[in-house]
Amino acid sequence: MYNHEIMIKKIIFYVEENLHEPLTLESIASQSYFSKYHFHRIFQSSIGMTVTEYIRLRRLANASSDLLYTNEHILDIALYYRFESQESFTRAFKEIYKLPPGKYRKVMSDVLKSKEETNMELKVKGWFLSGSNPFNYEMGIDHEIVHQGKASGYLKSKAVLDSTEFATMMQTFKANQFVDKRIRLSCFICTENVDTYAGIWMRVDDTMEDVLQFDNMSNRPIKGTTKWNHYSIILDVPPQSAVISFGIILSGQGTIWADQFIFEEVNKSIPTTNLEVHGELLDEPVNLSFDEEI
């Protein structure tokens, strides 16, 4: 499973570097050192779509950003992202964004301009900002740096001087639907100038707010500037679970973007990433006078 995760990250990195180049299933599978069939099955199981669908959505997402933030001609954008013609690009774009590229450029540009002019307070539906120093960070919606669809969520430092400061953009919800199951939280992440660490996190609490399961990727941190890639956390939700909390975390300075969060049940043969280590419970106390050697 771990080797599969490493392979998926390698493939996504390769795709991100070559979105404007010809990409075939054969050439991509060759990067994985698996057979074409085996690679196809692993990728679809991990990401929830075929690699061909993934490439198409990533090209369209980059194209949507170019429409809003550059003056490039629509045909040039279409050809750069390997669409055969402006017509084929328009059909594919309209299927995802519900508007043809030209109209999307006009409508969305007007919407974004209006938001900038009204200087709206940064709020993100369903999410809230927390952490040790949340007032030194900002969260919001980004229409320029997007993995799929129209927007991503971001968390960035504003006036952070100490690497021990951190903030999280998070949600909490009742654990009912996942009780007694093993679940995977996954999403796509990219970062810029992260000096300490960034990642995703998830925690499972009982009714007394005691932590039952927890992972914040502190043993596999994301640092520096990275392109979009896929990350996941796998935790058990024990019978006494009451609340699940999750989000993205940024420690120190930098920016993290997140997109496409997914919760799904996984087979219990897949190992968890839980960081809480529970030692063996002893029958009685030991070494009370500290005379025993280690």
ChimeraX attribute file (.defattr): number of C-alpha atoms within 10 A of each C-alpha:
attribute: neighborCount
match mode: 1-to-1
recipient: residues
	/A:1	10
	/A:2	9
	/A:3	7
	/A:4	14
	/A:5	16
	/A:6	13
	/A:7	19
	/A:8	21
	/A:9	15
	/A:10	16
	/A:11	21
	/A:12	20
	/A:13	16
	/A:14	14
	/A:15	20
	/A:16	16
	/A:17	11
	/A:18	13
	/A:19	17
	/A:20	16
	/A:21	11
	/A:22	9
	/A:23	16
	/A:24	12
	/A:25	14
	/A:26	12
	/A:27	11
	/A:28	18
	/A:29	19
	/A:30	14
	/A:31	13
	/A:32	17
	/A:33	11
	/A:34	13
	/A:35	12
	/A:36	15
	/A:37	11
	/A:38	12
	/A:39	24
	/A:40	18
	/A:41	14
	/A:42	18
	/A:43	21
	/A:44	15
	/A:45	11
	/A:46	15
	/A:47	16
	/A:48	12
	/A:49	13
	/A:50	17
	/A:51	23
	/A:52	13
	/A:53	12
	/A:54	18
	/A:55	19
	/A:56	18
	/A:57	18
	/A:58	20
	/A:59	23
	/A:60	26
	/A:61	24
	/A:62	20
	/A:63	21
	/A:64	26
	/A:65	17
	/A:66	17
	/A:67	22
	/A:68	20
	/A:69	13
	/A:70	11
	/A:71	10
	/A:72	11
	/A:73	11
	/A:74	18
	/A:75	15
	/A:76	13
	/A:77	23
	/A:78	23
	/A:79	14
	/A:80	15
	/A:81	21
	/A:82	17
	/A:83	20
	/A:84	12
	/A:85	12
	/A:86	16
	/A:87	13
	/A:88	11
	/A:89	23
	/A:90	18
	/A:91	14
	/A:92	18
	/A:93	23
	/A:94	14
	/A:95	11
	/A:96	15
	/A:97	15
	/A:98	12
	/A:99	15
	/A:100	17
	/A:101	23
	/A:102	12
	/A:103	11
	/A:104	18
	/A:105	20
	/A:106	12
	/A:107	13
	/A:108	16
	/A:109	15
	/A:110	13
	/A:111	10
	/A:112	12
	/A:113	11
	/A:114	12
	/A:115	12
	/A:116	10
	/A:117	8
	/A:118	8
	/A:119	9
	/A:120	9
	/A:121	8
	/A:122	9
	/A:123	13
	/A:124	14
	/A:125	7
	/A:126	8
	/A:127	16
	/A:128	14
	/A:129	20
	/A:130	16
	/A:131	17
	/A:132	12
	/A:133	17
	/A:134	18
	/A:135	14
	/A:136	18
	/A:137	25
	/A:138	19
	/A:139	23
	/A:140	18
	/A:141	19
	/A:142	14
	/A:143	18
	/A:144	17
	/A:145	21
	/A:146	24
	/A:147	25
	/A:148	20
	/A:149	17
	/A:150	19
	/A:151	19
	/A:152	20
	/A:153	21
	/A:154	22
	/A:155	24
	/A:156	26
	/A:157	24
	/A:158	14
	/A:159	13
	/A:160	19
	/A:161	11
	/A:162	11
	/A:163	12
	/A:164	12
	/A:165	19
	/A:166	23
	/A:167	25
	/A:168	28
	/A:169	26
	/A:170	19
	/A:171	16
	/A:172	16
	/A:173	10
	/A:174	14
	/A:175	20
	/A:176	14
	/A:177	8
	/A:178	19
	/A:179	17
	/A:180	14
	/A:181	17
	/A:182	20
	/A:183	22
	/A:184	21
	/A:185	19
	/A:186	21
	/A:187	20
	/A:188	22
	/A:189	27
	/A:190	24
	/A:191	25
	/A:192	16
	/A:193	14
	/A:194	21
	/A:195	17
	/A:196	19
	/A:197	23
	/A:198	32
	/A:199	25
	/A:200	28
	/A:201	21
	/A:202	24
	/A:203	20
	/A:204	25
	/A:205	21
	/A:206	18
	/A:207	10
	/A:208	9
	/A:209	11
	/A:210	11
	/A:211	15
	/A:212	18
	/A:213	23
	/A:214	24
	/A:215	20
	/A:216	21
	/A:217	21
	/A:218	13
	/A:219	9
	/A:220	10
	/A:221	12
	/A:222	22
	/A:223	20
	/A:224	16
	/A:225	14
	/A:226	15
	/A:227	15
	/A:228	22
	/A:229	20
	/A:230	21
	/A:231	19
	/A:232	20
	/A:233	20
	/A:234	24
	/A:235	26
	/A:236	25
	/A:237	25
	/A:238	18
	/A:239	13
	/A:240	16
	/A:241	24
	/A:242	21
	/A:243	19
	/A:244	21
	/A:245	16
	/A:246	20
	/A:247	21
	/A:248	23
	/A:249	24
	/A:250	28
	/A:251	26
	/A:252	24
	/A:253	27
	/A:254	23
	/A:255	25
	/A:256	28
	/A:257	26
	/A:258	28
	/A:259	21
	/A:260	15
	/A:261	13
	/A:262	14
	/A:263	14
	/A:264	12
	/A:265	14
	/A:266	16
	/A:267	10
	/A:268	13
	/A:269	8
	/A:270	14
	/A:271	14
	/A:272	18
	/A:273	18
	/A:274	18
	/A:275	14
	/A:276	11
	/A:277	8
	/A:278	6
	/A:279	6
	/A:280	6
	/A:281	7
	/A:282	7
	/A:283	6
	/A:284	5
	/A:285	7
	/A:286	9
	/A:287	9
	/A:288	7
	/A:289	6
	/A:290	8
	/A:291	7
	/A:292	8
	/A:293	5
	/A:294	5
